[in-house]
Amino acid sequence: MSRPIDDYLPYVELTSSEIYDRLDEIEIFLRKYAAVAKIDFNKIVCRREVLLDIIERVEKRRVYFKVFHDIEMSEKKEASLYCFWIIKLAPFFYAMCPENQINVRFAAYLFVSVIGRIASEWGHGIKLDEKYLYSLFYSFTYRDLSKEAIMDIAETLLI
């Protein structure tokens, strides 16, 4: 017998403060990416409504994990979801980036940064060589990766 719909926790929209916190976190990563990629951060255009949509989609997935799986969403899953939606919805534009690949490149940077930091915190050594990074970038660009596939990639790197 299935549960009545009233037993599920309703999705509650994020507060303005929570939204600004997430926007700030994304901006910090984007600034770091711009520095590493040697591009002018001030020339990156952000479609704010798309970025806000991405934040909401990730939050809805957090609720989904809690309601249907009774688990708290991990940071690596959250980063994976942000990568997926940044690739799919392309909130950023940078005119000097070939074929406007800034979204894919930023998503790969975000993914590797978060996974690397978590591995370091766990005392794991993780080596992502140039061949792996190229493969990740290629996959993010040309392959049909689902949200779950990107989360699984993150999980397997941190076993």
C-alpha positions in Angstrom: 0.0 0.0 0.0 1.5 3.4 -0.9 1.7 6.3 1.5 -0.9 9.1 1.3 0.5 12.2 -0.3 -0.1 14.1 2.9 2.7 12.1 4.6 5.4 13.7 2.3 7.2 16.7 3.3 6.3 19.7 1.1 8.9 21.5 -0.8 9.5 24.9 0.8 11.1 27.6 -1.3 14.5 28.8 -0.1 14.6 32.1 1.8 16.3 35.1 0.2 19.2 34.7 2.6 19.6 31.0 1.6 19.5 31.9 -2.1 22.1 34.7 -1.6 24.4 32.2 0.3 24.2 29.8 -2.6 24.8 32.6 -5.2 27.8 33.7 -3.1 29.2 30.2 -3.1 28.8 29.9 -6.9 30.4 33.3 -7.4 33.5 32.2 -5.3 34.0 29.1 -7.4 33.4 31.1 -10.6 36.0 33.7 -9.6 38.5 31.0 -8.8 37.8 29.3 -12.2 38.2 32.6 -14.0 41.6 33.1 -12.3 42.8 29.6 -13.2 41.4 29.9 -16.8 43.0 33.4 -17.0 39.8 35.0 -18.1 38.3 38.3 -17.0 35.6 37.5 -14.4 33.9 40.9 -15.0 33.2 39.9 -18.6 31.4 36.7 -17.7 27.7 37.3 -18.2 25.3 35.4 -15.9 21.6 34.7 -16.8 20.5 35.2 -13.2 17.0 33.7 -13.7 18.7 30.5 -15.0 21.1 30.4 -12.1 18.2 30.8 -9.7 16.4 28.0 -11.4 19.4 25.8 -11.0 19.6 26.5 -7.3 15.9 25.7 -6.9 16.3 22.4 -8.8 19.2 21.3 -6.6 17.2 22.2 -3.5 14.2 20.2 -4.8 16.5 17.2 -5.3 17.7 17.6 -1.7 14.1 17.3 -0.5 13.6 14.3 -2.9 16.5 12.5 -1.3 15.2 13.1 2.2 11.5 12.2 1.4 12.1 9.1 -0.8 15.4 7.8 0.5 15.6 9.2 4.0 19.2 10.5 3.4 20.8 13.8 3.6 22.3 14.9 0.3 26.1 14.9 0.4 28.3 17.7 -0.8 29.6 15.6 -3.6 26.1 14.8 -4.8 25.1 18.5 -4.5 28.2 19.6 -6.5 27.4 16.9 -9.1 23.8 18.3 -9.5 25.1 21.8 -9.9 27.5 20.5 -12.6 24.7 18.7 -14.4 22.4 21.7 -14.4 25.1 24.2 -15.3 26.0 22.0 -18.4 22.3 21.6 -19.3 21.0 25.1 -18.7 24.1 27.2 -19.5 23.7 30.1 -17.1 27.0 31.7 -18.1 28.3 33.4 -21.2 31.8 34.6 -22.1 32.3 35.9 -25.6 36.0 34.9 -25.8 35.3 31.3 -25.0 35.2 29.0 -28.1 31.7 27.9 -28.7 30.8 29.4 -25.3 32.2 26.3 -23.5 32.5 28.3 -20.3 29.6 26.3 -18.7 31.2 22.9 -19.4 34.6 24.2 -18.3 33.3 25.8 -15.2 31.3 22.6 -14.3 34.4 20.5 -14.7 36.4 22.9 -12.5 33.7 22.9 -9.9 33.5 19.1 -9.9 37.2 18.6 -9.6 37.6 21.3 -7.0 34.9 19.8 -4.7 36.0 16.2 -5.2 39.6 17.2 -4.6 38.8 19.1 -1.4 36.6 16.3 0.0 39.4 13.7 -0.8 41.9 15.9 1.0 39.6 16.3 4.1 39.1 12.5 4.2 42.9 12.0 4.0 42.6 10.3 0.6 45.1 10.9 -2.2 43.3 11.5 -5.5 45.2 12.0 -8.7 43.3 13.4 -11.6 45.9 13.4 -14.4 45.6 15.3 -17.6 44.1 12.3 -19.5 41.4 12.0 -16.8 40.6 15.7 -16.9 40.4 15.6 -20.7 38.1 12.6 -20.5 35.9 14.4 -17.9 35.7 17.5 -20.0 34.9 15.5 -23.2 32.2 13.6 -21.3 30.7 16.8 -20.0 30.7 18.3 -23.5 29.6 15.4 -25.7 28.2 12.5 -23.8 24.7 12.2 -22.4 25.4 12.1 -18.7 22.5 12.0 -16.3 22.4 13.6 -12.9 22.8 10.1 -11.4 25.8 9.3 -13.6 27.6 12.4 -12.6 26.9 11.6 -8.9 28.1 8.1 -9.4 31.4 9.4 -10.9 31.9 11.5 -7.8 31.1 8.5 -5.6 33.6 6.2 -7.3 36.4 8.8 -7.1 35.9 9.0 -3.3 35.5 5.3 -2.3 
